[in-house]
Amino acid sequence: MTEYVAIDSTVFDLVGYDEKRQVLEVHYIASGYTFAYEGVPMEEFESLLDAKSKDKYLQYITDSYEGYRINAKQSR
C-alpha cells in the first residue's frame, strides 16, 4: 500500500512509496501530474525525505530511475 507524505517544495508537494513494489510516486505542482518511478529502494525514499534540498535529491532520482505518468492532471 502506498503511503503519501506532504513535502515542502516548489517542484512537488506529495510523495508516496510502496515498499513491496519499490515504487516512488511524486505529484508535481506545475503540471498537476503524478509520476511513478520503479525500482527505487526504501533507502532512496528515506534519503529524499531527509534531504536538505528535496528538489535536488528528486532530480537525482529522476535521472537514475525510469518514470512514467500514472494519472490525469490533478490539482491539490
ZATOR-588768 format. One record per residue: x, y, z of N, C-alpha, C, O, CB in turn. Coordinates in steps of 0.2 Angstrom, whole numbers, plus 5000, padded with zeros to 4 digits. Glycine has a CB too. Layout:
% ZATOR-588768
R   n.x   n.y   n.z  ca.x  ca.y  ca.z   c.x   c.y   c.z   o.x   o.y   o.z  cb.x  cb.y  cb.z
R     X     Y     Z     X     Y     Z     X     Y     Z     X     Y     Z     X     Y     Z
...
***
This chain:
% ZATOR-588768
R   n.x   n.y   n.z  ca.x  ca.y  ca.z   c.x   c.y   c.z   o.x   o.y   o.z  cb.x  cb.y  cb.z
R  5004  4994  5000  5000  5000  5000  5004  5006  5000  5009  5007  5004  4995  5000  5006
R  5003  5011  4996  5006  5017  4995  5004  5022  5001  4998  5024  5001  5006  5020  4988
R  5009  5025  5005  5008  5030  5010  5011  5036  5007  5016  5036  5004  5011  5028  5016
R  5007  5042  5007  5009  5048  5005  5011  5053  5010  5009  5053  5016  5003  5051  5001
R  5016  5057  5009  5019  5062  5013  5019  5069  5010  5021  5069  5004  5026  5060  5016
R  5017  5074  5013  5017  5081  5011  5024  5083  5011  5028  5082  5016  5012  5085  5015
R  5026  5087  5006  5033  5089  5005  5033  5097  5004  5028  5099  5001  5036  5086  4999
R  5037  5100  5007  5038  5107  5007  5043  5109  5001  5049  5109  5002  5040  5111  5013
R  5040  5110  4995  5045  5111  4989  5041  5115  4984  5035  5115  4984  5047  5104  4986
R  5045  5118  4980  5042  5122  4974  5041  5118  4968  5037  5120  4964  5046  5128  4973
R  5043  5112  4968  5043  5107  4962  5037  5102  4963  5034  5101  4959  5049  5104  4961
R  5037  5099  4969  5032  5094  4970  5030  5094  4978  5033  5097  4982  5036  5087  4970
R  5023  5092  4979  5020  5093  4985  5018  5087  4989  5017  5087  4995  5014  5097  4984
R  5018  5081  4985  5017  5074  4988  5021  5069  4986  5023  5069  4980  5009  5073  4987
R  5023  5065  4990  5027  5058  4988  5024  5053  4991  5022  5053  4997  5035  5059  4989
R  5024  5047  4988  5021  5041  4991  5026  5035  4989  5030  5036  4984  5014  5039  4988
R  5026  5030  4993  5031  5025  4992  5028  5018  4994  5024  5017  4999  5037  5026  4996
R  5028  5013  4989  5026  5007  4990  5032  5002  4991  5035  5001  4986  5021  5004  4984
R  5033  5000  4997  5039  4997  4999  5039  4990  4995  5045  4988  4993  5040  4996  5006
R  5034  4987  4995  5033  4980  4992  5035  4980  4985  5039  4976  4982  5026  4977  4993
R  5033  4985  4981  5034  4985  4974  5040  4990  4972  5042  4990  4967  5028  4988  4971
R  5043  4993  4977  5048  4998  4977  5047  5003  4971  5050  5005  4967  5055  4994  4975
R  5041  5006  4972  5039  5012  4968  5038  5018  4972  5034  5018  4977  5032  5010  4964
R  5041  5023  4969  5040  5030  4972  5036  5034  4967  5036  5034  4961  5047  5034  4972
R  5031  5037  4970  5026  5041  4967  5027  5049  4969  5028  5050  4975  5019  5039  4968
R  5027  5053  4964  5028  5060  4965  5023  5064  4962  5022  5063  4956  5035  5062  4963
R  5020  5069  4965  5015  5073  4962  5018  5080  4961  5021  5083  4966  5009  5074  4967
R  5019  5082  4955  5022  5088  4953  5017  5094  4953  5012  5093  4950  5025  5087  4946
R  5019  5100  4956  5015  5105  4957  5013  5108  4950  5007  5109  4948  5018  5110  4961
R  5018  5110  4946  5017  5114  4940  5012  5110  4935  5008  5113  4932  5023  5116  4937
R  5014  5104  4934  5010  5100  4929  5003  5097  4931  4999  5096  4928  5014  5095  4926
R  5003  5096  4938  4997  5093  4941  4997  5085  4940  4993  5082  4942  4991  5096  4938
R  5003  5083  4937  5003  5075  4936  5007  5072  4941  5011  5075  4945  5006  5074  4929
R  5005  5065  4942  5009  5061  4947  5013  5056  4943  5010  5053  4938  5004  5057  4952
R  5019  5055  4944  5023  5051  4941  5026  5045  4945  5026  5046  4951  5030  5054  4938
R  5027  5039  4943  5029  5033  4947  5036  5032  4944  5037  5032  4938  5025  5027  4946
R  5041  5030  4949  5047  5028  4947  5049  5021  4950  5048  5020  4956  5053  5033  4950
R  5050  5017  4946  5051  5010  4948  5058  5008  4950  5063  5011  4948  5049  5005  4942
R  5058  5003  4955  5065  5000  4957  5068  5005  4962  5075  5004  4963  5069  4999  4951
R  5065  5009  4965  5068  5014  4970  5068  5010  4977  5063  5009  4979  5064  5020  4970
R  5074  5009  4979  5075  5006  4986  5072  5011  4991  5072  5017  4991  5082  5004  4987
R  5070  5008  4997  5067  5011  5003  5072  5017  5005  5070  5022  5007  5066  5006  5008
R  5079  5015  5005  5084  5020  5007  5084  5026  5003  5085  5032  5006  5091  5016  5006
R  5082  5026  4996  5082  5032  4992  5076  5036  4994  5076  5042  4995  5081  5030  4985
R  5070  5033  4996  5064  5036  4998  5066  5040  5005  5064  5046  5005  5058  5032  4999
R  5069  5036  5009  5071  5039  5016  5076  5045  5015  5075  5050  5018  5074  5034  5020
R  5080  5044  5010  5085  5050  5009  5082  5056  5006  5084  5061  5008  5091  5047  5004
R  5077  5055  5002  5073  5060  4999  5069  5064  5005  5070  5070  5005  5068  5058  4994
R  5066  5061  5009  5063  5064  5015  5068  5068  5019  5066  5073  5022  5059  5059  5019
R  5074  5065  5020  5079  5068  5024  5083  5073  5021  5086  5077  5024  5083  5063  5027
R  5082  5074  5014  5087  5078  5011  5086  5086  5012  5080  5088  5013  5086  5077  5003
R  5091  5089  5013  5091  5097  5014  5088  5100  5008  5083  5104  5009  5098  5100  5016
R  5090  5098  5002  5087  5101  4996  5083  5095  4993  5086  5091  4989  5092  5103  4991
R  5076  5095  4994  5072  5089  4991  5072  5090  4984  5072  5085  4980  5065  5089  4994
R  5072  5096  4981  5072  5097  4974  5078  5094  4971  5077  5090  4965  5071  5104  4972
R  5084  5095  4973  5090  5092  4970  5090  5084  4971  5092  5081  4967  5096  5095  4974
R  5088  5082  4977  5088  5074  4978  5083  5071  4973  5084  5066  4970  5086  5073  4985
R  5077  5074  4972  5072  5072  4967  5075  5072  4960  5074  5067  4956  5066  5076  4967
R  5079  5077  4958  5082  5077  4952  5087  5071  4951  5087  5068  4946  5086  5083  4951
R  5090  5069  4956  5095  5063  4956  5090  5057  4955  5092  5053  4951  5099  5062  4963
R  5085  5056  4958  5080  5051  4957  5078  5050  4950  5078  5045  4947  5075  5051  4962
R  5075  5056  4948  5073  5056  4941  5078  5054  4936  5076  5052  4930  5069  5062  4939
R  5084  5056  4937  5090  5054  4932  5092  5047  4933  5095  5044  4928  5096  5059  4934
R  5090  5044  4939  5093  5037  4940  5088  5032  4939  5089  5026  4938  5095  5037  4947
R  5081  5033  4939  5076  5028  4938  5071  5030  4933  5069  5036  4932  5072  5027  4945
R  5068  5025  4930  5063  5025  4925  5057  5028  4928  5054  5025  4933  5062  5019  4921
R  5054  5033  4925  5047  5036  4927  5042  5036  4922  5044  5036  4916  5049  5042  4930
R  5036  5036  4924  5030  5036  4919  5024  5040  4923  5024  5039  4929  5028  5029  4917
R  5020  5043  4919  5014  5046  4922  5009  5041  4924  5008  5037  4920  5012  5052  4917
R  5006  5042  4929  5001  5037  4932  4994  5040  4932  4989  5036  4934  5003  5034  4938
R  4993  5046  4931  4986  5049  4932  4985  5055  4927  4989  5058  4924  4985  5051  4939
R  4979  5057  4927  4977  5063  4923  4979  5069  4928  4980  5068  4934  4969  5063  4922
R  4978  5075  4925  4980  5081  4929  4976  5082  4935  4970  5081  4934  4980  5087  4924
R  4979  5083  4940  4975  5084  4947  4978  5091  4950  4983  5093  4949  4976  5078  4951
R  4973  5094  4953  4975  5100  4957  4975  5098  4965  4970  5094  4966  4971  5106  4956
R  4979  5100  4969  4979  5098  4976  4977  5104  4980  4977  5103  4986  4986  5095  4978
***
